[in-house]
């Protein structure tokens, strides 16, 4: 009968250790899921910012191409209405170019943003 309390005590200790290990692994899984979700949210924001940058860059470039001197050109007038329409047209052209895959500026900007975020994360950890 001397071994029964000792065995019960050992079993209780092992049980507590197992429960503690399970709790740690569950917390670790939840923490990594939260970190993963935060990382994907940051990546989504960076991807949107990079595609917005590419769209803005293309819009500015296409605006320079669409400008005309005098009345010749694709819009045929140099007045206020033509300028507004030209602005809207170049914005839509840029959006369609980005939607169809872009010219590669967004990918480069996205990679650099991710490098900067990783460098910032490594410096704070």
ABEGO torsion letter per residue (X at the ends): XAAAAAAAAAAAAAAAAAAAAAAAAAAAAAAAAAAAAAAAAAAAAAAAAAAAAAAAAAAAAAAAAABBBEABEAAGBABAAAAAAAAAAAAAAAAAAAAAGEAGAAAAAAAAAAAAAAAAAAAAX
